[in-house]
Amino acid sequence: MLRRFFLWCSESAWLAEKLPHMPFVRRSVQRFVPGEGLDDALGAVDRLRDHGIASVLTRLGEHVHSEAEATEVADHYVAVLEREVETGRDAEISVKLTQLGMEQSTALALRNLFRLCREAATRDNFVWVDMEDSSYVDRTLEVYRGARSEHANVGLCMQAYLRRTAADLEGVLEGGGQVRLVKGAYDEPADVAFPEKSDVDENYASLAVRLLDHIGKTGGRQAFATHDLALVERVRTAARATGIAPEAYEIQMLYGIQAEAQRRLSAEGENVRTLISYGSEWFAWYMRRLAERPANVTFVLRNLLSG
């Protein structure tokens, strides 16, 4: 029930307008979002780099309303890539296709994604494509495949809680795709997504084994993004059992979550990369983070009581 409540909150326009102005909410979100500006995010990149941890940067926001807005988002990410190169940081970018104009047309989203892939390639960098709710999966796969047909430096986020992902994964891997595997954090019907956490966990583990098998046979970069440390250990154990070295894959987590574990994994020789979110449109994203981890709710309650 708590998960569904926070997912409902993430879709409420009224709450999105009111809650961000409340001091205890802003205090709580600072744990997960280092700030609203790019400079805030780059400061977090530097702090992580001191611990041997690489980064992915994403500006929060979804569902632009015009081609001009989508172009502005693409312009912003080009500027991010330029800043990353200037400073020598190991920071990639991760984009939502509804930010790049997919709701206006798939052609617009593909054009903007092509631009980012070209810009990233000139800087020896990489672009991740986020997966949004299930209604966008087919269009996201279409745009991703279009970009992947011409650019090798693009990867796709795939969600273990969707029933269709195992089949979709095979098609992505056949095309030489690079995947960031996550659990998923949208409110989906039971015929679309596994409703029970245990089922999601088992599907995640199964998909992870498939990705490791792909690494063993063909190489390529694959990433396992989860804060579930039991799943992280299952991935590490499966990798060792098949002779796959830690440098052949990545463990990815979010900024502010399992920070101590991220540092420990990095010290143990794992490739760790942290997704840093920033920007003013953080409310819906933040509610989904509360929905996926009860420990995050406890953190918010402590801030409320201390306020």
C-alpha positions in Angstrom: 0.0 0.0 0.0 2.8 2.4 0.9 4.4 1.9 -2.5 1.2 2.5 -4.4 0.6 5.6 -2.3 3.9 7.2 -3.3 3.5 6.2 -6.9 0.1 7.9 -6.8 1.8 11.0 -5.3 4.3 11.0 -8.1 1.5 11.5 -10.6 -0.4 14.3 -8.7 0.0 17.7 -10.3 -1.4 19.3 -7.1 1.2 17.7 -4.8 3.9 18.5 -7.4 3.0 22.2 -7.0 2.6 22.3 -3.2 5.1 19.9 -1.6 8.3 21.2 -3.1 7.9 24.4 -1.3 7.7 22.7 2.1 11.1 22.9 4.0 11.1 19.3 5.3 10.6 18.0 1.8 13.4 20.1 0.4 15.7 19.0 3.3 14.9 15.3 2.6 15.4 15.5 -1.2 18.9 16.9 -0.7 20.1 13.5 0.2 19.2 12.2 -3.3 19.6 15.4 -5.4 22.8 17.4 -4.8 21.2 20.5 -6.2 19.1 21.9 -9.1 22.0 23.2 -11.2 24.7 21.5 -13.3 27.5 22.9 -11.1 25.8 21.1 -8.1 25.9 17.8 -10.0 29.5 18.3 -11.1 30.5 18.9 -7.5 29.0 15.5 -6.7 30.9 14.0 -9.6 34.1 15.2 -8.0 33.3 13.9 -4.6 32.5 10.5 -6.0 35.7 10.5 -8.1 37.7 10.8 -4.9 36.4 7.3 -4.0 37.1 5.8 -7.4 33.4 6.0 -8.5 32.4 7.1 -11.9 29.1 9.0 -12.6 26.1 9.3 -14.9 24.3 12.7 -15.1 20.6 13.2 -15.8 18.6 16.3 -15.7 15.2 15.6 -14.1 12.0 16.2 -16.1 9.7 14.4 -18.5 7.1 15.1 -21.2 8.2 18.3 -22.9 5.4 20.0 -24.8 7.1 21.3 -27.9 9.9 20.8 -30.3 11.6 23.9 -29.0 11.6 22.4 -25.4 13.0 19.2 -26.7 15.8 21.1 -28.5 16.6 23.0 -25.4 17.0 19.7 -23.5 19.4 18.4 -26.2 21.3 21.7 -26.1 21.7 21.3 -22.3 23.1 17.8 -22.6 25.6 18.9 -25.3 26.8 21.5 -22.8 27.1 18.8 -20.1 29.3 16.8 -22.5 31.4 19.8 -23.1 31.9 20.5 -19.4 32.7 16.9 -18.7 35.5 17.0 -21.3 36.9 20.3 -20.1 37.4 19.0 -16.6 38.4 15.4 -17.4 35.6 13.9 -15.4 34.4 10.4 -16.0 30.7 11.3 -16.3 28.3 10.0 -18.9 24.7 11.2 -19.6 21.4 9.5 -19.3 18.3 10.9 -21.1 14.6 10.3 -21.2 13.1 10.2 -24.7 10.0 12.1 -23.6 12.5 14.9 -22.8 13.8 14.7 -26.3 10.4 15.0 -28.0 9.1 11.4 -28.3 5.6 12.5 -27.6 5.7 15.0 -30.4 7.2 12.4 -32.8 9.6 9.5 -32.7 11.5 11.2 -35.5 12.2 14.2 -33.3 13.4 12.1 -30.4 15.6 10.1 -32.8 17.1 13.3 -34.3 17.9 14.6 -30.9 19.3 11.3 -29.7 21.5 11.0 -32.8 22.8 14.5 -32.1 23.8 13.5 -28.5 25.4 10.3 -29.6 27.5 12.2 -32.2 28.5 14.8 -29.7 29.4 12.1 -27.1 31.4 10.1 -29.7 33.6 13.1 -30.5 34.5 13.2 -26.8 34.9 9.4 -26.3 31.7 9.4 -24.1 28.5 7.4 -23.8 24.7 8.0 -23.8 22.3 6.0 -21.8 18.6 5.9 -22.8 16.2 5.6 -19.8 13.1 3.5 -19.9 9.9 5.1 -18.8 6.5 3.6 -18.0 5.3 0.6 -20.0 3.2 2.7 -22.5 6.5 4.0 -23.9 8.5 0.7 -24.2 7.8 0.0 -27.9 8.6 3.6 -29.0 11.7 3.6 -26.8 12.9 0.4 -28.4 12.3 1.8 -31.8 14.2 5.0 -31.2 17.0 3.1 -29.4 17.4 0.7 -32.3 17.5 3.5 -34.7 20.3 5.2 -32.8 22.2 1.9 -32.2 22.2 1.1 -35.9 24.6 4.0 -36.4 26.1 4.7 -33.0 27.8 2.1 -30.8 28.1 4.5 -27.8 24.4 4.2 -26.8 22.9 1.9 -24.1 19.4 1.1 -23.0 17.8 0.9 -19.5 15.6 -2.2 -19.2 13.2 -3.0 -16.3 13.1 -6.3 -14.6 9.6 -5.8 -13.2 8.0 -5.9 -16.7 6.9 -9.3 -17.9 8.0 -8.6 -21.5 11.6 -7.6 -20.7 13.1 -11.1 -21.1 11.9 -11.2 -24.7 12.8 -7.6 -25.4 16.3 -8.3 -24.0 17.0 -11.0 -26.5 16.3 -8.6 -29.3 18.5 -5.9 -27.8 21.4 -8.3 -27.3 21.1 -9.7 -30.9 21.7 -6.1 -32.0 24.9 -5.9 -29.9 23.1 -3.8 -27.3 24.5 -2.5 -24.0 22.0 -2.6 -21.1 21.5 -1.1 -17.7 19.3 -3.5 -15.8 17.0 -2.0 -13.2 14.0 -3.2 -11.3 11.5 -0.5 -12.4 9.6 2.2 -10.5 6.3 3.0 -12.2 2.8 1.9 -11.2 1.9 -0.8 -13.6 -1.0 -3.3 -13.8 -0.4 -6.9 -12.7 -0.7 -8.2 -16.3 2.1 -5.9 -17.3 4.5 -6.0 -14.4 5.2 -8.6 -11.6 3.3 -7.3 -8.6 5.4 -9.1 -6.0 8.9 -8.0 -5.0 10.1 -11.6 -4.8 9.1 -12.2 -8.4 10.8 -9.0 -9.5 13.9 -10.1 -7.7 14.0 -13.5 -9.3 13.4 -12.0 -12.8 16.2 -9.5 -12.2 18.5 -12.4 -11.2 17.5 -14.4 -14.2 18.1 -11.4 -16.6 21.4 -10.7 -14.9 22.6 -14.2 -15.6 21.6 -13.8 -19.2 23.6 -10.5 -19.4 26.6 -12.2 -17.8 26.4 -15.1 -20.3 26.3 -12.5 -23.1 29.5 -10.8 -21.7 31.2 -14.2 -21.5 30.4 -15.1 -25.1 30.8 -11.8 -26.9 32.1 -9.2 -24.5 30.5 -5.8 -24.4 29.5 -3.6 -21.5 26.5 -4.4 -19.3 25.5 -2.7 -16.1 23.5 -3.9 -13.1 21.7 -1.1 -11.4 20.2 -1.9 -8.0 20.4 -0.9 -4.4 19.4 -4.4 -3.3 22.7 -5.6 -1.9 21.6 -9.2 -1.9 21.0 -9.0 -5.6 24.4 -7.3 -6.1 26.1 -10.2 -4.4 24.1 -12.7 -6.5 25.5 -10.9 -9.6 29.0 -10.9 -8.3 28.8 -14.5 -7.3 27.4 -15.5 -10.8 30.2 -13.5 -12.5 32.9 -15.2 -10.5 31.4 -18.6 -11.2 31.6 -18.0 -14.9 35.1 -16.5 -14.8 33.9 -12.9 -15.6 36.2 -10.3 -14.0 34.8 -7.3 -12.2 36.2 -4.9 -14.8 33.9 -6.6 -17.4 30.7 -5.2 -16.0 29.4 -2.3 -13.9 27.4 -1.9 -10.7 25.3 1.2 -10.8 23.4 3.0 -8.0 21.7 6.3 -7.3 23.4 9.2 -5.6 22.7 9.3 -1.9 21.5 5.6 -1.7 23.8 2.9 -0.3 26.7 5.4 -0.4 28.8 3.4 2.0 28.2 0.2 0.0 29.2 2.0 -3.2 32.5 3.0 -1.6 33.0 -0.5 -0.3 32.3 -2.1 -3.7 34.7 0.3 -5.4 37.4 -0.5 -2.8 36.9 -4.2 -3.5 37.6 -3.7 -7.2 34.1 -3.4 -8.7 33.4 -0.9 -11.4 30.9 1.4 -9.7 29.0 4.2 -11.4 26.5 6.5 -9.6 23.6 8.1 -11.3 23.3 11.8 -10.3 20.0 13.5 -10.8 19.6 17.3 -10.7 17.2 20.0 -11.8 14.0 21.6 -10.6 11.7 18.9 -11.8 12.5 16.5 -9.0 9.2 15.8 -7.4 7.9 12.8 -9.4 11.3 11.2 -9.5 11.6 11.7 -5.7 8.2 10.1 -5.0 9.2 7.0 -7.1 12.4 6.7 -5.0 10.3 6.7 -1.8 8.1 4.0 -3.4 10.9 1.6 -4.2 12.7 1.7 -0.8 11.1 1.8 2.6 14.4 3.0 4.1 14.0 6.2 2.1 10.7 6.8 3.8 12.3 6.4 7.3 14.8 9.1 6.3 12.0 11.5 5.3 10.2 10.9 8.6 13.4 11.7 10.6 13.6 15.0 8.7 9.9 15.7 9.4 10.3 15.1 13.1 13.5 17.2 13.3 11.8 20.1 11.5 
